[in-house]
């Protein structure tokens, strides 16, 4: 597949948040990505990448997984290598979900949340997840392959009230 249009290559989605106050249950936010094949459109994804997993071909990986938000900078980082993704894949949706282990928490309950989506040194989007403050899960980005084969990015911050299992199942229809 050759094209004059370059499109996206290697993209990084990074997530940060402050740890919970001393004595309170930990905040655990997780990045999730769902990959769709040609013709699948908005049907079930071919696969989902989340904590403890990666894409079968290694093109989508969760490089850093935090369960507490402790540390400097971004606590959770996912890399998506669109320049290596097989031609059969035409859509990837990335989201974030809050683990609901110790009572219901929304993005508004967690301080200093932030998302950065970048390709190399080029920032594609940033957000503090304020648009999803009432949600327990949110879409962050939709990446689609156009007719030339080039990958394009669309910011899709949109909050949902869903636990990790139901959010993953709903990703196909969220954007």
Buried (B, 14 or more C-beta within 10 A) or exposed (E): EEEEEEBBEBBBBBBBBBBBEEEEEBBBBBBBBBBBBEEBEEEEBBBBBBBEBBBEEEBBBBEBBBBBBEEEEBBBBBBBBBEEBEEEBBBBBBBBBBBBEEEEBBBBBBEEBBBBBBBEEEEBBEBBBEBBBEBBBBBBBBBBBEEEEBBEBEBBBBBBEBBBEEBBBBBBEBB
